């Protein structure tokens, strides 16, 4: 169980940071500021986020199965990765309860 919590914790933090970068760095630069040279420099953010989010989903599913959570709670944990701060909040709650 500790290894599942650790995997989920790492992926929740990484996913949260990448989501923050996506929402508050990449999106404003792409859609608000018209700076193509800056956009080219941060093009890696959505690509890295796109590769890491499925890993977050798998670690959340693995943790929820080991913790024997009901399906709706598992779905809530997965959806927490879609909002910038929610995965960090979910990580804190999981660590407090299961560590």
C-alpha positions in Angstrom: 0.0 0.0 0.0 2.8 2.4 0.8 4.3 2.0 -2.7 0.9 2.8 -4.3 0.6 5.9 -2.1 4.1 7.0 -3.0 3.4 6.5 -6.8 0.2 8.4 -6.5 1.8 11.2 -4.5 4.6 11.7 -7.0 2.3 11.6 -10.0 -0.3 13.9 -8.3 2.4 16.5 -7.6 3.9 16.3 -11.1 0.4 16.4 -12.7 -0.6 19.4 -10.6 2.5 21.3 -11.5 2.2 20.5 -15.2 -1.5 21.5 -15.0 -0.6 24.8 -13.4 2.0 25.4 -16.2 -0.6 24.5 -18.8 -3.3 26.7 -17.5 -1.3 29.7 -16.3 1.7 29.8 -18.6 1.0 28.0 -21.9 -2.7 28.9 -22.4 -2.3 32.7 -21.7 0.7 32.9 -23.9 -1.0 31.1 -26.7 -4.4 32.7 -26.5 -4.0 36.1 -24.9 -0.5 37.3 -25.8 0.4 37.1 -29.4 4.0 36.0 -29.0 4.9 33.2 -31.5 8.5 33.2 -30.5 7.6 32.6 -26.8 5.0 30.1 -27.8 7.6 28.0 -29.6 9.8 28.0 -26.5 7.0 26.6 -24.3 5.5 24.1 -26.7 6.8 21.3 -24.6 4.3 21.9 -21.8 1.2 20.4 -23.4 3.2 17.5 -24.8 4.7 16.6 -21.4 1.4 17.1 -19.7 -0.3 14.8 -22.3 2.2 12.0 -21.7 2.1 12.3 -17.9 -1.6 12.6 -17.3 -2.4 9.0 -18.3 0.4 7.8 -15.9 -1.4 9.9 -13.2 -4.7 8.1 -14.1 -3.1 4.7 -13.8 -1.5 5.5 -10.5 -4.8 6.9 -9.2 -6.6 3.7 -10.3 -4.0 1.5 -8.7 -4.2 3.4 -5.4 -8.0 3.4 -5.4 -8.1 -0.3 -6.0 -5.6 -1.1 -3.3 -7.5 1.2 -0.9 -10.8 -0.5 -1.9 -12.5 2.8 -2.8 -15.9 2.7 -4.5 -16.0 3.5 -8.2 -17.4 7.1 -7.8 -14.6 8.0 -5.3 -12.1 6.6 -7.8 -13.5 8.7 -10.6 -13.3 11.7 -8.4 -9.7 11.0 -7.7 -9.0 10.7 -11.5 -10.9 13.9 -12.3 -8.9 15.7 -9.6 -6.0 15.6 -12.1 -7.9 17.8 -14.6 -8.0 20.9 -12.4 -4.7 22.7 -11.5 -5.0 22.6 -7.7 -7.3 19.6 -7.2 -4.7 17.0 -7.7 -2.5 18.6 -5.1 -5.4 18.8 -2.6 -6.3 15.1 -3.4 -2.6 14.2 -2.8 -2.6 15.9 0.6 -5.8 14.1 1.7 -4.5 10.7 0.6 -1.2 11.1 2.3 -2.8 12.3 5.6 -5.1 9.3 5.6 -3.0 6.5 4.3 0.5 7.3 5.4 
